[in-house]
């Protein structure tokens, strides 16, 4: 019998706000992780745990990484990137509202958390994430790029 394909799954939370006419996105800078340290990425992300739904995973990650509380009905699925070359699927959500003020909770993995103009993202950023943000802003809901594509 042919072995079935299996993929690691991660969830990410896109938080945006309007400051005047400027749309901003919250990004974190990775540190001490061994993967893309020193680069910015989505403000909150993490792996799906066994027996956990996607929405429960992002709610958990938001609490663990940003110290905010999100209700399941305030989440909206906006994008899926299937990095099939790396056996990896990343599911992106937005939250229409949340309780608390986003802050760095995991100081051993993140050394900066900042709002950026969505049209002027930082130079030091994970390119796969940069492309995901552009796709989301364009209304694209699916892609299949990997880190090696950039």
Buried (B, 14 or more C-beta within 10 A) or exposed (E): EEEEEEEEBBBBBBBBEEEEEEBBBBBBBBBEEEEBEEBBBBBBBBEBEEEBEBBBBBBBBBBEBBBBEBEEEBBEBBBBBBBEEBEBBBBBBBBEEBEEEBEBBBEEBBBEBEBBEBEEBBEEBBEBBBBBBBBBBEEEEEBEBBBEEE
